[in-house]
Amino acid sequence: MSAGWTVREAAEQLDPPMDEVRVRHMIAAFGYEPIGQRASGGRGRPVPEYDQADLMRAHAAVTAVAGGLLLGVICPPLGAR
């Protein structure tokens, strides 16, 4: 079984940084399901854990698209035939 990250841990560890809201959106967009749960350390529900490798791959893809690194790969540059 792979290592897991909570949403908060992912937000703290990913580089470039991504806030918790964006991590949650990324998880939803890629359709990731929790691989387990972890005690929250206090009262309340356990916190879901997501596969660390999946989150890192998704983050790399989101970062590449947001940075325009795949512009010529996914679609031709504007004005090109």
Secondary structure, DSSP 8 states (H G I E B T S, - for coil): ---EE-HHHHHHH-SS---HHHHHHHHHHHT---SEEE--SSSS--EEEEEHHHHHHHHHHHHHHHTTTTHHHHS--TT--
